[in-house]
Structure formats: structure tokens, C-alpha cells
Amino acid sequence: MKYTVGERVCISIDTMINEDADMDFVDIVTDHDGEETFYMLYNEFGELCCLDGEECTIDHIVNGTTDIYDLANDNGECTVHFMLSEHDLDIAVFR
């Protein structure tokens, strides 16, 4: 395991798109505002869970797995959870 529970990581959705991440547990929605493009990550419940560049916390490793992480984003009005595989985290996390 490369990531530890409680670790804060910044998520690059742009990199996930450009590096062909698997995104088995999330969907990406693209929005345009004039000349800028914005990327939003949605979890399996259809909740907006992360914007490009947001910092999230590794909440826990999903039971029964060694490489699927549950992340928590508390940047909004309420905390929203989403899952990423270790492969997708390797692509998405920038330090």
C-alpha cells in the first residue's frame, strides 16, 4: 500500500483523463465557462465528490481489498466519499 489512512492528497482530474485512468468507481463531467474547462468527479451515487485540484483525505481501505481506497472530500457543505483504485490514485495524486 502506497497510501496511508489519514493522508491528504490533491486530485488531478485532468491527469486522470490524459493518462487514461480506469475510473471504475467514478464518472467525470466536463463543463466550460468561456475559455476555461472545468472537471468534476462524481461518485457511484451521482454526488459531486471532487473538483480538479481539490485536496481529499484517504479515509480507509475498502474492506476485503488491498488496493481500493475510500477518499473523503470535506471542502463543501458536507463530506462526500468516493472510491479510487490504487492505480487511479497513482495517476491522480500530485504532490
MIDOTI-393281 format. One record per residue (C-alpha): residue in three letters; chain; x, y, z. Coordinates in nm, 2 decimals. Example, Ala and Ser with C-alpha at 12.3 -4.5 7.8 and 13.67 -1.06 7.14 Angstrom:
// residues 2
@residu:ala | chaine:A | u:1.23 | v:-0.45 | w:0.78
@residu:ser | chaine:A | u:1.37 | v:-0.11 | w:0.71
This chain:
// residues 95
@residu:met | chaine:A | u:0.00 | v:0.00 | w:0.00
@residu:lys | chaine:A | u:0.14 | v:0.33 | w:-0.11
@residu:tyr | chaine:A | u:-0.11 | v:0.55 | w:0.07
@residu:thr | chaine:A | u:-0.20 | v:0.57 | w:0.44
@residu:val | chaine:A | u:-0.53 | v:0.63 | w:0.62
@residu:gly | chaine:A | u:-0.55 | v:1.00 | w:0.71
@residu:glu | chaine:A | u:-0.31 | v:1.11 | w:0.43
@residu:arg | chaine:A | u:-0.42 | v:1.43 | w:0.25
@residu:val | chaine:A | u:-0.38 | v:1.41 | w:-0.13
@residu:cys | chaine:A | u:-0.45 | v:1.65 | w:-0.41
@residu:ile | chaine:A | u:-0.65 | v:1.50 | w:-0.70
@residu:ser | chaine:A | u:-0.58 | v:1.60 | w:-1.06
@residu:ile | chaine:A | u:-0.89 | v:1.50 | w:-1.27
@residu:asp | chaine:A | u:-0.72 | v:1.65 | w:-1.57
@residu:thr | chaine:A | u:-0.43 | v:1.40 | w:-1.53
@residu:met | chaine:A | u:-0.68 | v:1.11 | w:-1.49
@residu:ile | chaine:A | u:-0.83 | v:1.20 | w:-1.82
@residu:asn | chaine:A | u:-0.50 | v:1.24 | w:-2.00
@residu:glu | chaine:A | u:-0.34 | v:0.93 | w:-1.86
@residu:asp | chaine:A | u:-0.64 | v:0.70 | w:-1.93
@residu:ala | chaine:A | u:-0.72 | v:0.61 | w:-1.57
@residu:asp | chaine:A | u:-0.97 | v:0.32 | w:-1.53
@residu:met | chaine:A | u:-1.22 | v:0.52 | w:-1.32
@residu:asp | chaine:A | u:-1.42 | v:0.21 | w:-1.22
@residu:phe | chaine:A | u:-1.60 | v:0.39 | w:-0.93
@residu:val | chaine:A | u:-1.63 | v:0.75 | w:-1.06
@residu:asp | chaine:A | u:-1.75 | v:0.95 | w:-1.35
@residu:ile | chaine:A | u:-1.60 | v:1.27 | w:-1.49
@residu:val | chaine:A | u:-1.82 | v:1.56 | w:-1.61
@residu:thr | chaine:A | u:-1.67 | v:1.84 | w:-1.81
@residu:asp | chaine:A | u:-1.80 | v:2.20 | w:-1.80
@residu:his | chaine:A | u:-1.69 | v:2.51 | w:-1.99
@residu:asp | chaine:A | u:-1.71 | v:2.86 | w:-1.87
@residu:gly | chaine:A | u:-1.60 | v:3.09 | w:-2.15
@residu:glu | chaine:A | u:-1.24 | v:2.98 | w:-2.24
@residu:glu | chaine:A | u:-1.18 | v:2.77 | w:-1.93
@residu:thr | chaine:A | u:-1.26 | v:2.40 | w:-1.89
@residu:phe | chaine:A | u:-1.36 | v:2.26 | w:-1.55
@residu:tyr | chaine:A | u:-1.36 | v:1.89 | w:-1.45
@residu:met | chaine:A | u:-1.58 | v:1.74 | w:-1.18
@residu:leu | chaine:A | u:-1.57 | v:1.39 | w:-1.04
@residu:tyr | chaine:A | u:-1.90 | v:1.22 | w:-0.94
@residu:asn | chaine:A | u:-1.92 | v:0.91 | w:-0.72
@residu:glu | chaine:A | u:-2.13 | v:0.60 | w:-0.78
@residu:phe | chaine:A | u:-2.43 | v:0.77 | w:-0.61
@residu:gly | chaine:A | u:-2.42 | v:1.06 | w:-0.85
@residu:glu | chaine:A | u:-2.29 | v:1.30 | w:-0.59
@residu:leu | chaine:A | u:-2.03 | v:1.57 | w:-0.69
@residu:cys | chaine:A | u:-1.73 | v:1.44 | w:-0.49
@residu:cys | chaine:A | u:-1.43 | v:1.63 | w:-0.62
@residu:leu | chaine:A | u:-1.32 | v:1.92 | w:-0.83
@residu:asp | chaine:A | u:-0.99 | v:1.93 | w:-1.02
@residu:gly | chaine:A | u:-0.71 | v:2.01 | w:-0.78
@residu:glu | chaine:A | u:-0.90 | v:1.96 | w:-0.46
@residu:glu | chaine:A | u:-0.74 | v:1.81 | w:-0.15
@residu:cys | chaine:A | u:-0.90 | v:1.50 | w:-0.01
@residu:thr | chaine:A | u:-0.83 | v:1.26 | w:0.27
@residu:ile | chaine:A | u:-0.76 | v:0.88 | w:0.24
@residu:asp | chaine:A | u:-1.05 | v:0.77 | w:0.48
@residu:his | chaine:A | u:-1.00 | v:0.40 | w:0.47
@residu:ile | chaine:A | u:-0.91 | v:0.10 | w:0.25
@residu:val | chaine:A | u:-1.22 | v:-0.08 | w:0.13
@residu:asn | chaine:A | u:-1.29 | v:-0.40 | w:0.33
@residu:gly | chaine:A | u:-1.17 | v:-0.71 | w:0.15
@residu:thr | chaine:A | u:-0.93 | v:-0.53 | w:-0.08
@residu:thr | chaine:A | u:-0.57 | v:-0.41 | w:-0.06
@residu:asp | chaine:A | u:-0.59 | v:-0.16 | w:-0.34
@residu:ile | chaine:A | u:-0.92 | v:0.03 | w:-0.34
@residu:tyr | chaine:A | u:-0.93 | v:0.34 | w:-0.13
@residu:asp | chaine:A | u:-1.22 | v:0.54 | w:0.01
@residu:leu | chaine:A | u:-1.15 | v:0.91 | w:-0.01
@residu:ala | chaine:A | u:-1.33 | v:1.19 | w:0.18
@residu:asn | chaine:A | u:-1.37 | v:1.54 | w:0.05
@residu:asp | chaine:A | u:-1.47 | v:1.79 | w:0.31
@residu:asn | chaine:A | u:-1.43 | v:2.10 | w:0.11
@residu:gly | chaine:A | u:-1.80 | v:2.15 | w:0.05
@residu:glu | chaine:A | u:-2.10 | v:2.19 | w:0.28
@residu:cys | chaine:A | u:-2.09 | v:1.82 | w:0.37
@residu:thr | chaine:A | u:-1.83 | v:1.54 | w:0.35
@residu:val | chaine:A | u:-1.86 | v:1.33 | w:0.03
@residu:his | chaine:A | u:-1.69 | v:0.99 | w:-0.02
@residu:phe | chaine:A | u:-1.57 | v:0.83 | w:-0.33
@residu:met | chaine:A | u:-1.35 | v:0.53 | w:-0.42
@residu:leu | chaine:A | u:-1.04 | v:0.51 | w:-0.64
@residu:ser | chaine:A | u:-0.82 | v:0.22 | w:-0.71
@residu:glu | chaine:A | u:-0.45 | v:0.24 | w:-0.62
@residu:his | chaine:A | u:-0.38 | v:0.26 | w:-1.00
@residu:asp | chaine:A | u:-0.61 | v:0.56 | w:-1.04
@residu:leu | chaine:A | u:-0.47 | v:0.73 | w:-0.73
@residu:asp | chaine:A | u:-0.11 | v:0.68 | w:-0.87
@residu:ile | chaine:A | u:-0.23 | v:0.87 | w:-1.18
@residu:ala | chaine:A | u:-0.44 | v:1.13 | w:-1.00
@residu:val | chaine:A | u:-0.23 | v:1.24 | w:-0.70
@residu:phe | chaine:A | u:0.01 | v:1.52 | w:-0.75
@residu:arg | chaine:A | u:0.24 | v:1.63 | w:-0.48
